[in-house]
Amino acid sequence: MASFRFRLETLLKLRESARDARREQYAQAQEAEKIIEGQQREIDEDLRNAKLSTHKALEPGTVQVDALLHSHRQERMLQAQQATLHEQRKTIAEAVQQRRESLMEADREVKVLEKLREKKKVQHQQEQHRLEVKQMDEIAQRSRTVTYETVEHEAE
């Protein structure tokens, strides 16, 4: 029985490699997204603390102008960082989405070839089975012919 050989095996391996590379790129984009989220949480916390400092500096009593100015500058700086992170987060979210779609497409391409390989394998097995049955029938036919000729020859 001839062994099965998928003619597109090399293409399948290339597509699997491409899918694995896209999976790695997608994981990297997700990691970048998590880092940005962590930085966003830190800035949010720092901004809350800066606002508390500003409110404390505005409490009745002696106004500490330097502390008030420092707190106000700190708030503005953190708000600018927050805006920058927001833009980065949006860009990374788009990259994550694009890489997710790319990964899904690569996965689809691999699955198509895997299904084709399985279909061809089944066809090959059916063909091999058909050939085996044909060979067995031929052997049985020869055996009957030899037996019939032997019986005929003995009858003479």
DSSP file (Angstrom, degrees, kcal/mol; ACC not computed):
  #  RESIDUE AA STRUCTURE BP1 BP2  ACC     N-H-->O    O-->H-N    N-H-->O    O-->H-N    TCO  KAPPA ALPHA  PHI   PSI    X-CA   Y-CA   Z-CA
    1    1 A M              0   0    0      0, 0.0     2,-0.2     0, 0.0   127,-0.0   0.000 360.0 360.0 360.0 129.2    0.0    0.0    0.0
    2    2 A A        -     0   0    0    122,-0.1     2,-0.1     1,-0.1   126,-0.1  -0.485 360.0-118.2 -73.2 139.7    1.4    3.4   -1.0
    3    3 A S        -     0   0    0     -2,-0.2     2,-0.3     1,-0.1    -1,-0.1  -0.460  30.9-103.2 -78.9 153.0    1.8    5.9    1.8
    4    4 A F        -     0   0    0     -2,-0.1     2,-0.4     2,-0.0    -1,-0.1  -0.546  36.6-176.3 -77.5 135.6   -0.1    9.1    1.7
    5    5 A R        -     0   0    0     -2,-0.3     2,-0.6   116,-0.0     3,-0.0  -0.968  18.7-143.4-135.0 118.3    1.8   12.2    0.7
    6    6 A F    >   -     0   0    0     -2,-0.4     3,-1.5     1,-0.2     4,-0.2  -0.712   7.3-152.5 -82.5 119.5    0.1   15.7    0.8
    7    7 A R  T 3  S+     0   0    0     -2,-0.6     3,-0.4     1,-0.3     4,-0.2   0.749  93.1  50.9 -66.1 -24.1    1.4   17.7   -2.1
    8    8 A L  T 3> S+     0   0    0      1,-0.2     4,-2.5     2,-0.1    -1,-0.3   0.114  72.2 115.3-101.1  21.6    0.9   21.0   -0.4
    9    9 A E  H <> S+     0   0    0     -3,-1.5     4,-2.4     1,-0.2    -1,-0.2   0.880  76.0  51.9 -58.9 -40.1    2.6   20.0    2.9
   10   10 A T  H  > S+     0   0    0     -3,-0.4     4,-2.3     2,-0.2    -1,-0.2   0.922 110.2  48.3 -63.6 -43.9    5.3   22.7    2.3
   11   11 A L  H  > S+     0   0    0      1,-0.2     4,-2.6     2,-0.2    -2,-0.2   0.905 110.1  52.6 -62.7 -41.1    2.7   25.4    1.8
   12   12 A L  H  X S+     0   0    0     -4,-2.5     4,-2.4     1,-0.2    -2,-0.2   0.922 109.0  49.3 -60.5 -44.0    0.9   24.2    4.9
   13   13 A K  H  X S+     0   0    0     -4,-2.4     4,-2.2     2,-0.2    -1,-0.2   0.896 110.9  50.5 -63.8 -39.4    4.2   24.5    6.9
   14   14 A L  H  X S+     0   0    0     -4,-2.3     4,-2.4     2,-0.2    -2,-0.2   0.919 111.6  47.6 -63.3 -43.1    4.8   28.0    5.6
   15   15 A R  H  X S+     0   0    0     -4,-2.6     4,-2.5     1,-0.2    -2,-0.2   0.870 110.2  52.0 -68.0 -35.7    1.3   29.0    6.5
   16   16 A E  H  X S+     0   0    0     -4,-2.4     4,-2.5     2,-0.2    -1,-0.2   0.905 110.1  49.5 -65.2 -40.2    1.7   27.5   10.0
   17   17 A S  H  X S+     0   0    0     -4,-2.2     4,-2.3     2,-0.2    -2,-0.2   0.921 111.3  48.6 -63.1 -43.8    4.9   29.5   10.4
   18   18 A A  H  X S+     0   0    0     -4,-2.4     4,-2.4     1,-0.2    -2,-0.2   0.908 111.5  50.3 -62.6 -41.6    3.2   32.7    9.3
   19   19 A R  H  X S+     0   0    0     -4,-2.5     4,-2.3     1,-0.2    -2,-0.2   0.913 110.2  49.6 -63.0 -42.5    0.3   32.0   11.7
   20   20 A D  H  X S+     0   0    0     -4,-2.5     4,-2.0     2,-0.2    -1,-0.2   0.887 110.7  50.1 -64.7 -38.5    2.7   31.5   14.6
   21   21 A A  H  X S+     0   0    0     -4,-2.3     4,-2.3     2,-0.2    -2,-0.2   0.911 111.7  48.1 -65.0 -42.0    4.5   34.7   13.7
   22   22 A R  H  X S+     0   0    0     -4,-2.4     4,-2.5     2,-0.2    -2,-0.2   0.862 108.5  54.6 -66.9 -34.6    1.2   36.6   13.7
   23   23 A R  H  X S+     0   0    0     -4,-2.3     4,-2.2     2,-0.2    -1,-0.2   0.905 109.1  48.2 -63.1 -41.0    0.3   35.0   17.0
   24   24 A E  H  X S+     0   0    0     -4,-2.0     4,-2.3     2,-0.2    -2,-0.2   0.907 111.4  49.7 -65.6 -42.8    3.6   36.3   18.5
   25   25 A Q  H  X S+     0   0    0     -4,-2.3     4,-2.2     1,-0.2    -2,-0.2   0.899 110.6  50.6 -62.7 -40.6    2.9   39.8   17.1
   26   26 A Y  H  X S+     0   0    0     -4,-2.5     4,-2.3     2,-0.2    -2,-0.2   0.913 109.8  49.9 -63.7 -43.0   -0.6   39.7   18.5
   27   27 A A  H  X S+     0   0    0     -4,-2.2     4,-2.2     1,-0.2    -2,-0.2   0.890 110.0  51.2 -62.9 -39.8    0.7   38.7   22.0
   28   28 A Q  H  X S+     0   0    0     -4,-2.3     4,-2.4     2,-0.2    -1,-0.2   0.906 109.7  49.6 -64.3 -41.3    3.3   41.5   21.8
   29   29 A A  H  X S+     0   0    0     -4,-2.2     4,-2.1     1,-0.2    -2,-0.2   0.897 110.6  50.1 -65.1 -39.6    0.5   44.0   21.0
   30   30 A Q  H  X S+     0   0    0     -4,-2.3     4,-2.1     2,-0.2    -1,-0.2   0.896 109.7  51.2 -64.6 -39.2   -1.6   42.8   23.9
   31   31 A E  H  X S+     0   0    0     -4,-2.2     4,-2.2     2,-0.2    -2,-0.2   0.913 109.1  50.2 -63.6 -42.8    1.4   43.1   26.2
   32   32 A A  H  X S+     0   0    0     -4,-2.4     4,-2.4     1,-0.2    -1,-0.2   0.889 108.7  53.2 -61.7 -38.6    2.0   46.7   25.0
   33   33 A E  H  X S+     0   0    0     -4,-2.1     4,-2.2     1,-0.2    -1,-0.2   0.899 108.6  49.3 -63.7 -40.7   -1.7   47.4   25.7
   34   34 A K  H  X S+     0   0    0     -4,-2.1     4,-2.2     2,-0.2    -2,-0.2   0.886 109.6  51.9 -65.7 -38.9   -1.4   46.0   29.3
   35   35 A I  H  X S+     0   0    0     -4,-2.2     4,-2.4     2,-0.2    -2,-0.2   0.934 110.3  48.0 -63.3 -45.5    1.7   48.2   29.9
   36   36 A I  H  X S+     0   0    0     -4,-2.4     4,-2.6     1,-0.2    -2,-0.2   0.902 110.2  52.5 -62.1 -41.3   -0.2   51.3   28.7
   37   37 A E  H  X S+     0   0    0     -4,-2.2     4,-2.2     2,-0.2    -1,-0.2   0.905 109.6  49.3 -61.6 -41.0   -3.1   50.4   30.9
   38   38 A G  H  X S+     0   0    0     -4,-2.2     4,-2.1     2,-0.2    -2,-0.2   0.914 111.4  48.3 -63.9 -43.2   -0.8   50.1   33.9
   39   39 A Q  H  X S+     0   0    0     -4,-2.4     4,-2.5     1,-0.2    -2,-0.2   0.883 109.6  54.1 -63.5 -37.6    0.8   53.5   33.1
   40   40 A Q  H  X S+     0   0    0     -4,-2.6     4,-2.5     2,-0.2    -2,-0.2   0.912 107.7  49.4 -62.8 -42.7   -2.7   55.0   32.8
   41   41 A R  H  X S+     0   0    0     -4,-2.2     4,-2.3     2,-0.2    -1,-0.2   0.910 110.8  50.5 -62.9 -41.6   -3.6   53.7   36.2
   42   42 A E  H  X S+     0   0    0     -4,-2.1     4,-2.7     2,-0.2    -2,-0.2   0.923 112.0  46.5 -62.8 -44.3   -0.4   55.1   37.7
   43   43 A I  H  X S+     0   0    0     -4,-2.5     4,-2.7     2,-0.2    -2,-0.2   0.900 110.5  53.3 -65.8 -40.2   -1.1   58.5   36.2
   44   44 A D  H  X S+     0   0    0     -4,-2.5     4,-2.2     2,-0.2    -1,-0.2   0.922 111.4  46.2 -59.6 -43.7   -4.7   58.5   37.3
   45   45 A E  H  X S+     0   0    0     -4,-2.3     4,-2.3     2,-0.2    -2,-0.2   0.929 113.0  49.0 -64.4 -45.6   -3.5   57.8   40.9
   46   46 A D  H  X S+     0   0    0     -4,-2.7     4,-2.4     1,-0.2    -2,-0.2   0.878 110.4  52.0 -61.4 -37.5   -0.9   60.5   40.7
   47   47 A L  H  X S+     0   0    0     -4,-2.7     4,-2.3     2,-0.2    -1,-0.2   0.904 108.2  50.5 -66.7 -41.7   -3.5   63.0   39.3
   48   48 A R  H  X S+     0   0    0     -4,-2.2     4,-2.2     1,-0.2    -2,-0.2   0.925 111.9  48.2 -60.4 -43.6   -5.9   62.2   42.2
   49   49 A N  H  X S+     0   0    0     -4,-2.3     4,-2.2     1,-0.2    -2,-0.2   0.892 110.4  51.2 -64.6 -39.5   -3.0   62.8   44.6
   50   50 A A  H  X S+     0   0    0     -4,-2.4     4,-2.2     2,-0.2    -1,-0.2   0.892 109.8  49.9 -64.8 -39.2   -2.1   66.1   42.9
   51   51 A K  H  X S+     0   0    0     -4,-2.3     4,-2.5     2,-0.2    -1,-0.2   0.887 109.3  51.6 -66.9 -38.1   -5.7   67.3   43.1
   52   52 A L  H  X S+     0   0    0     -4,-2.2     4,-2.3     2,-0.2    -2,-0.2   0.911 109.4  50.3 -63.2 -40.6   -5.8   66.4   46.8
   53   53 A S  H  X S+     0   0    0     -4,-2.2     4,-2.1     2,-0.2    -2,-0.2   0.899 110.1  50.3 -63.3 -40.5   -2.6   68.4   47.3
   54   54 A T  H  X S+     0   0    0     -4,-2.2     4,-1.1     1,-0.2    -2,-0.2   0.920 110.8  48.7 -63.9 -43.7   -4.2   71.4   45.5
   55   55 A H  H  < S+     0   0    0     -4,-2.5     4,-0.3     1,-0.2     3,-0.3   0.883 110.7  50.7 -64.7 -37.7   -7.3   71.2   47.6
   56   56 A K  H >< S+     0   0    0     -4,-2.3     3,-1.1     1,-0.2    -1,-0.2   0.882 107.7  53.3 -66.0 -37.1   -5.2   71.0   50.8
   57   57 A A  H 3< S+     0   0    0     -4,-2.1     7,-0.5     1,-0.2    -1,-0.2   0.752 108.0  51.9 -69.3 -22.2   -3.2   74.1   49.7
   58   58 A L  T 3< S+     0   0    0     -4,-1.1    -1,-0.2    -3,-0.3    -2,-0.2   0.415  82.6 120.1 -93.4   0.1   -6.5   76.0   49.2
   59   59 A E  S <  S-     0   0    0     -3,-1.1    -3,-0.0    -4,-0.3    -4,-0.0  -0.256  79.0 -83.8 -63.8 153.7   -7.9   75.2   52.7
   60   60 A P  S    S+     0   0    0      0, 0.0     2,-0.4     0, 0.0    -1,-0.1  -0.234  96.8  47.5 -58.6 146.5   -8.6   78.2   54.9
   61   61 A G  S    S+     0   0    0     -3,-0.1     2,-0.4     2,-0.0     0, 0.0  -0.911 106.1   4.1 123.0-150.5   -5.7   79.6   56.7
   62   62 A T  S    S-     0   0    0     -2,-0.4     2,-0.5     1,-0.1    -3,-0.1  -0.558  70.2-138.7 -73.2 126.3   -2.3   80.4   55.4
   63   63 A V        -     0   0    0     -2,-0.4     2,-1.1    -5,-0.1     3,-0.1  -0.757   5.0-149.8 -88.4 124.6   -2.0   79.9   51.7
   64   64 A Q     >  -     0   0    0     -2,-0.5     4,-2.4    -7,-0.5     5,-0.2  -0.804  13.7-173.8 -95.5  98.1    1.2   78.3   50.6
   65   65 A V  H  > S+     0   0    0     -2,-1.1     4,-3.0     1,-0.2     5,-0.2   0.895  80.8  52.0 -62.9 -44.0    1.6   79.8   47.1
   66   66 A D  H  > S+     0   0    0      1,-0.2     4,-2.6     2,-0.2    -1,-0.2   0.927 112.0  46.1 -60.5 -44.3    4.6   77.7   46.2
   67   67 A A  H  > S+     0   0    0      2,-0.2     4,-2.5     1,-0.2    -1,-0.2   0.887 113.2  50.7 -65.0 -39.0    2.9   74.5   47.1
   68   68 A L  H  X S+     0   0    0     -4,-2.4     4,-2.4     2,-0.2    -2,-0.2   0.925 112.3  45.9 -64.4 -45.9   -0.2   75.6   45.2
   69   69 A L  H  X S+     0   0    0     -4,-3.0     4,-2.7     2,-0.2     5,-0.2   0.910 113.2  50.1 -63.7 -42.5    1.8   76.4   42.1
   70   70 A H  H  X S+     0   0    0     -4,-2.6     4,-2.6    -5,-0.2    -2,-0.2   0.933 112.1  46.8 -61.8 -46.4    3.7   73.1   42.3
   71   71 A S  H  X S+     0   0    0     -4,-2.5     4,-2.4     2,-0.2    -2,-0.2   0.902 112.8  50.0 -61.4 -42.2    0.5   71.1   42.7
   72   72 A H  H  X S+     0   0    0     -4,-2.4     4,-2.3     2,-0.2    -2,-0.2   0.921 112.1  46.9 -65.0 -43.9   -1.1   73.0   39.8
   73   73 A R  H  X S+     0   0    0     -4,-2.7     4,-2.7     1,-0.2     5,-0.2   0.913 111.1  52.9 -62.0 -42.3    1.9   72.4   37.6
   74   74 A Q  H  X S+     0   0    0     -4,-2.6     4,-2.5    -5,-0.2    -2,-0.2   0.922 108.6  49.7 -59.5 -44.6    1.9   68.7   38.6
   75   75 A E  H  X S+     0   0    0     -4,-2.4     4,-2.4     1,-0.2    -2,-0.2   0.926 111.7  48.0 -60.3 -46.2   -1.8   68.4   37.6
   76   76 A R  H  X S+     0   0    0     -4,-2.3     4,-2.1     2,-0.2    -2,-0.2   0.898 112.1  49.3 -62.9 -42.0   -1.2   70.0   34.2
   77   77 A M  H  X S+     0   0    0     -4,-2.7     4,-2.3     1,-0.2    -1,-0.2   0.921 112.6  47.3 -63.9 -44.0    1.8   67.8   33.5
   78   78 A L  H  X S+     0   0    0     -4,-2.5     4,-2.5    -5,-0.2    -2,-0.2   0.868 110.1  52.7 -67.3 -36.1   -0.1   64.7   34.5
   79   79 A Q  H  X S+     0   0    0     -4,-2.4     4,-2.2     2,-0.2    -1,-0.2   0.882 109.6  49.4 -65.6 -37.6   -3.1   65.7   32.4
   80   80 A A  H  X S+     0   0    0     -4,-2.1     4,-2.3     2,-0.2    -2,-0.2   0.920 112.3  47.5 -65.9 -43.0   -0.7   66.1   29.4
   81   81 A Q  H  X S+     0   0    0     -4,-2.3     4,-2.8     1,-0.2    -2,-0.2   0.891 110.4  53.4 -63.1 -38.4    0.8   62.7   30.1
   82   82 A Q  H  X S+     0   0    0     -4,-2.5     4,-2.2     2,-0.2    -2,-0.2   0.910 108.9  48.3 -62.8 -43.2   -2.8   61.3   30.4
   83   83 A A  H  X S+     0   0    0     -4,-2.2     4,-2.0     2,-0.2    -2,-0.2   0.907 111.8  49.8 -64.3 -41.9   -3.7   62.7   27.0
   84   84 A T  H  X S+     0   0    0     -4,-2.3     4,-2.5     1,-0.2    -2,-0.2   0.925 111.6  48.2 -62.8 -44.8   -0.5   61.3   25.4
   85   85 A L  H  X S+     0   0    0     -4,-2.8     4,-3.0     1,-0.2    -1,-0.2   0.870 107.3  56.6 -63.4 -36.4   -1.3   57.9   26.9
   86   86 A H  H  X S+     0   0    0     -4,-2.2     4,-2.1     2,-0.2    -1,-0.2   0.923 109.5  45.3 -60.8 -43.9   -4.8   58.1   25.7
   87   87 A E  H  X S+     0   0    0     -4,-2.0     4,-2.4     2,-0.2    -2,-0.2   0.912 114.1  48.7 -65.8 -43.0   -3.6   58.6   22.1
   88   88 A Q  H  X S+     0   0    0     -4,-2.5     4,-2.8     1,-0.2     5,-0.2   0.904 110.3  51.7 -62.9 -40.5   -1.0   55.8   22.5
   89   89 A R  H  X S+     0   0    0     -4,-3.0     4,-2.5     2,-0.2    -1,-0.2   0.895 109.3  49.7 -63.6 -40.2   -3.7   53.5   23.9
   90   90 A K  H  X S+     0   0    0     -4,-2.1     4,-2.0     2,-0.2    -1,-0.2   0.921 112.4  47.7 -64.3 -43.9   -5.9   54.3   20.9
   91   91 A T  H  X S+     0   0    0     -4,-2.4     4,-2.1     1,-0.2    -2,-0.2   0.911 113.7  47.0 -63.4 -43.2   -3.1   53.5   18.5
   92   92 A I  H  X S+     0   0    0     -4,-2.8     4,-3.0     2,-0.2    -1,-0.2   0.883 108.4  55.1 -67.4 -38.1   -2.2   50.3   20.3
   93   93 A A  H  X S+     0   0    0     -4,-2.5     4,-2.3     2,-0.2    -1,-0.2   0.898 108.9  48.5 -61.7 -39.4   -5.9   49.2   20.4
   94   94 A E  H  X S+     0   0    0     -4,-2.0     4,-2.6     2,-0.2    -1,-0.2   0.910 111.8  49.3 -65.2 -41.8   -6.0   49.7   16.6
   95   95 A A  H  X S+     0   0    0     -4,-2.1     4,-2.7     2,-0.2    -2,-0.2   0.906 110.5  50.6 -63.8 -41.5   -2.8   47.6   16.2
   96   96 A V  H  X S+     0   0    0     -4,-3.0     4,-2.4     2,-0.2    -2,-0.2   0.929 112.0  47.4 -61.7 -45.1   -4.2   44.9   18.5
   97   97 A Q  H  X S+     0   0    0     -4,-2.3     4,-2.4     2,-0.2    -2,-0.2   0.921 113.1  48.2 -62.9 -44.3   -7.4   44.8   16.4
   98   98 A Q  H  X S+     0   0    0     -4,-2.6     4,-2.3     1,-0.2    -2,-0.2   0.909 113.7  46.8 -64.1 -41.7   -5.4   44.6   13.1
   99   99 A R  H  X S+     0   0    0     -4,-2.7     4,-2.5     2,-0.2    -1,-0.2   0.847 109.9  54.0 -69.8 -33.2   -3.1   41.9   14.4
  100  100 A R  H  X S+     0   0    0     -4,-2.4     4,-2.5    -5,-0.2    -2,-0.2   0.935 111.0  45.6 -63.6 -45.8   -6.1   40.0   15.7
  101  101 A E  H  X S+     0   0    0     -4,-2.4     4,-2.4     2,-0.2    -2,-0.2   0.902 112.6  51.0 -64.1 -40.6   -7.7   40.1   12.3
  102  102 A S  H  X S+     0   0    0     -4,-2.3     4,-2.3     2,-0.2    -1,-0.2   0.901 111.0  48.5 -62.7 -41.9   -4.4   39.1   10.7
  103  103 A L  H  X S+     0   0    0     -4,-2.5     4,-2.7     2,-0.2    -2,-0.2   0.910 110.2  51.1 -64.5 -43.0   -4.1   36.2   13.1
  104  104 A M  H  X S+     0   0    0     -4,-2.5     4,-2.3     2,-0.2    -2,-0.2   0.908 111.0  48.6 -61.8 -41.9   -7.6   35.1   12.4
  105  105 A E  H  X S+     0   0    0     -4,-2.4     4,-2.3     2,-0.2    -2,-0.2   0.918 112.2  48.0 -64.1 -44.2   -7.0   35.2    8.6
  106  106 A A  H  X S+     0   0    0     -4,-2.3     4,-2.0     1,-0.2    -2,-0.2   0.896 111.8  50.3 -63.2 -40.4   -3.7   33.2    9.0
  107  107 A D  H  X S+     0   0    0     -4,-2.7     4,-2.5     1,-0.2    -1,-0.2   0.899 109.3  51.7 -64.3 -40.8   -5.6   30.6   11.1
  108  108 A R  H  X S+     0   0    0     -4,-2.3     4,-2.3     2,-0.2    -2,-0.2   0.915 108.3  51.4 -60.8 -44.2   -8.3   30.4    8.5
  109  109 A E  H  X S+     0   0    0     -4,-2.3     4,-1.7     1,-0.2    -1,-0.2   0.892 111.1  47.9 -62.0 -40.3   -5.7   29.7    5.8
  110  110 A V  H  X S+     0   0    0     -4,-2.0     4,-2.5     1,-0.2    -1,-0.2   0.925 110.7  51.0 -66.0 -44.4   -4.1   27.0    7.9
  111  111 A K  H  X S+     0   0    0     -4,-2.5     4,-2.6     1,-0.2     5,-0.2   0.872 106.5  54.9 -62.8 -37.3   -7.4   25.3    8.6
  112  112 A V  H  X S+     0   0    0     -4,-2.3     4,-2.3     1,-0.2    -1,-0.2   0.938 111.6  44.0 -61.1 -46.3   -8.4   25.3    4.9
  113  113 A L  H  X S+     0   0    0     -4,-1.7     4,-2.7     2,-0.2    -2,-0.2   0.876 112.1  52.7 -67.7 -36.5   -5.2   23.4    4.1
  114  114 A E  H  X S+     0   0    0     -4,-2.5     4,-2.4     2,-0.2    -2,-0.2   0.909 110.5  47.6 -65.0 -40.4   -5.6   21.1    7.0
  115  115 A K  H  X S+     0   0    0     -4,-2.6     4,-2.5     2,-0.2    -2,-0.2   0.909 112.1  50.0 -65.3 -40.8   -9.1   20.2    5.8
  116  116 A L  H  X S+     0   0    0     -4,-2.3     4,-2.7    -5,-0.2     5,-0.2   0.916 109.7  51.1 -62.6 -42.5   -7.9   19.7    2.3
  117  117 A R  H  X S+     0   0    0     -4,-2.7     4,-2.3     1,-0.2    -2,-0.2   0.923 111.4  47.6 -60.3 -44.8   -5.1   17.4    3.6
  118  118 A E  H  X S+     0   0    0     -4,-2.4     4,-2.4     2,-0.2    -1,-0.2   0.900 112.0  49.8 -64.1 -40.4   -7.7   15.4    5.6
  119  119 A K  H  X S+     0   0    0     -4,-2.5     4,-2.4     1,-0.2    -2,-0.2   0.926 112.8  46.5 -63.6 -45.0  -10.0   15.2    2.5
  120  120 A K  H  X S+     0   0    0     -4,-2.7     4,-2.6     2,-0.2    -2,-0.2   0.860 110.7  53.7 -66.1 -35.2   -7.1   14.0    0.3
  121  121 A K  H  X S+     0   0    0     -4,-2.3     4,-2.6    -5,-0.2    -2,-0.2   0.921 109.6  47.2 -65.1 -43.5   -6.0   11.5    2.9
  122  122 A V  H  X S+     0   0    0     -4,-2.4     4,-2.6     2,-0.2    -2,-0.2   0.923 112.5  50.0 -63.5 -43.6   -9.5   10.0    3.1
  123  123 A Q  H  X S+     0   0    0     -4,-2.4     4,-2.6     1,-0.2    -2,-0.2   0.915 110.8  50.1 -60.4 -42.5   -9.6    9.9   -0.7
  124  124 A H  H  X S+     0   0    0     -4,-2.6     4,-2.7     2,-0.2    -2,-0.2   0.922 111.0  48.4 -61.6 -45.1   -6.2    8.2   -0.8
  125  125 A Q  H  X S+     0   0    0     -4,-2.6     4,-2.4     2,-0.2    -1,-0.2   0.897 112.1  49.1 -63.8 -39.9   -7.3    5.6    1.8
  126  126 A Q  H  X S+     0   0    0     -4,-2.6     4,-2.5     2,-0.2    -1,-0.2   0.908 112.0  48.6 -65.7 -41.0  -10.5    4.9   -0.2
  127  127 A E  H  X S+     0   0    0     -4,-2.6     4,-2.5     2,-0.2    -2,-0.2   0.912 111.7  49.2 -64.6 -42.8   -8.5    4.5   -3.4
  128  128 A Q  H  X S+     0   0    0     -4,-2.7     4,-2.3     2,-0.2    -2,-0.2   0.904 111.9  49.1 -62.8 -40.9   -6.0    2.2   -1.7
  129  129 A H  H  X S+     0   0    0     -4,-2.4     4,-2.5     2,-0.2    -2,-0.2   0.913 110.4  50.8 -64.3 -42.3   -8.9    0.2   -0.3
  130  130 A R  H  X S+     0   0    0     -4,-2.5     4,-2.3     1,-0.2    -2,-0.2   0.909 111.0  48.6 -62.0 -43.3  -10.5    0.0   -3.8
  131  131 A L  H  X S+     0   0    0     -4,-2.5     4,-2.7     2,-0.2    -1,-0.2   0.898 110.7  50.7 -64.4 -40.2   -7.2   -1.2   -5.3
  132  132 A E  H  X S+     0   0    0     -4,-2.3     4,-2.6     2,-0.2    -2,-0.2   0.917 110.7  48.6 -62.7 -43.5   -6.8   -3.8   -2.6
  133  133 A V  H  X S+     0   0    0     -4,-2.5     4,-2.6     2,-0.2    -2,-0.2   0.913 111.4  50.6 -62.5 -42.3  -10.4   -5.1   -3.2
  134  134 A K  H  X S+     0   0    0     -4,-2.3     4,-2.4     2,-0.2    -2,-0.2   0.917 111.3  48.0 -61.5 -44.6   -9.6   -5.2   -6.9
  135  135 A Q  H  X S+     0   0    0     -4,-2.7     4,-2.6     2,-0.2    -2,-0.2   0.912 111.9  49.4 -63.6 -42.1   -6.4   -7.2   -6.3
  136  136 A M  H  X S+     0   0    0     -4,-2.6     4,-2.7     1,-0.2    -2,-0.2   0.904 110.5  50.7 -63.6 -40.7   -8.2   -9.6   -4.0
  137  137 A D  H  X S+     0   0    0     -4,-2.6     4,-2.7     2,-0.2    -1,-0.2   0.912 110.6  49.2 -62.2 -42.3  -11.0  -10.0   -6.6
  138  138 A E  H  X S+     0   0    0     -4,-2.4     4,-2.8     2,-0.2    -2,-0.2   0.915 112.0  48.0 -63.5 -43.1   -8.3  -10.8   -9.3
  139  139 A I  H  X S+     0   0    0     -4,-2.6     4,-2.6     2,-0.2    -2,-0.2   0.923 113.4  47.8 -62.5 -43.9   -6.6  -13.3   -7.1
  140  140 A A  H  X S+     0   0    0     -4,-2.7     4,-2.4     2,-0.2    -2,-0.2   0.900 111.9  50.2 -63.8 -40.2  -10.0  -14.9   -6.3
  141  141 A Q  H  X S+     0   0    0     -4,-2.7     4,-2.6     2,-0.2    -2,-0.2   0.924 111.9  47.1 -64.8 -44.6  -10.8  -15.0  -10.0
  142  142 A R  H  X S+     0   0    0     -4,-2.8     4,-3.0     1,-0.2     5,-0.2   0.907 111.3  52.2 -61.7 -41.6   -7.5  -16.6  -10.9
  143  143 A S  H  X S+     0   0    0     -4,-2.6     4,-2.4     1,-0.2    -2,-0.2   0.914 111.3  46.3 -62.2 -42.2   -7.9  -19.1   -8.1
  144  144 A R  H  X S+     0   0    0     -4,-2.4     4,-2.9     2,-0.2    -1,-0.2   0.901 112.8  50.3 -65.6 -40.9  -11.4  -20.0   -9.4
  145  145 A T  H  X S+     0   0    0     -4,-2.6     4,-2.8     2,-0.2     5,-0.2   0.931 112.3  46.4 -64.3 -45.3  -10.1  -20.2  -13.0
  146  146 A V  H  X S+     0   0    0     -4,-3.0     4,-2.3     2,-0.2    -2,-0.2   0.917 114.7  47.8 -62.4 -43.6   -7.2  -22.5  -11.9
  147  147 A T  H  X S+     0   0    0     -4,-2.4     4,-2.5    -5,-0.2    -2,-0.2   0.911 113.0  48.1 -63.6 -43.4   -9.6  -24.6   -9.9
  148  148 A Y  H  X S+     0   0    0     -4,-2.9     4,-2.5     2,-0.2    -2,-0.2   0.909 113.3  47.4 -64.7 -43.4  -12.1  -24.8  -12.8
  149  149 A E  H  X S+     0   0    0     -4,-2.8     4,-2.7     2,-0.2    -1,-0.2   0.883 112.1  50.7 -66.0 -37.3   -9.4  -25.8  -15.2
  150  150 A T  H  X S+     0   0    0     -4,-2.3     4,-2.1    -5,-0.2    -2,-0.2   0.914 112.1  46.3 -65.9 -43.1   -8.0  -28.4  -12.8
  151  151 A V  H  X S+     0   0    0     -4,-2.5     4,-1.7     2,-0.2    -2,-0.2   0.907 114.6  48.0 -66.1 -41.9  -11.5  -29.9  -12.3
  152  152 A E  H  X S+     0   0    0     -4,-2.5     4,-1.0     2,-0.2    -2,-0.2   0.898 112.2  49.1 -64.6 -43.0  -12.0  -29.9  -16.1
  153  153 A H  H  < S+     0   0    0     -4,-2.7     3,-0.3     1,-0.2    -1,-0.2   0.881 111.9  48.4 -66.6 -38.1   -8.6  -31.4  -16.8
  154  154 A E  H  < S+     0   0    0     -4,-2.1    -1,-0.2     1,-0.2    -2,-0.2   0.816 105.9  59.1 -71.3 -30.9   -9.2  -34.2  -14.2
  155  155 A A  H  <        0   0    0     -4,-1.7    -1,-0.2     1,-0.3    -2,-0.2   0.766 360.0 360.0 -71.2 -24.8  -12.7  -34.9  -15.7
  156  156 A E     <        0   0    0     -4,-1.0    -1,-0.3    -3,-0.3    -2,-0.2   0.503 360.0 360.0 -72.2 360.0  -11.2  -35.7  -19.1
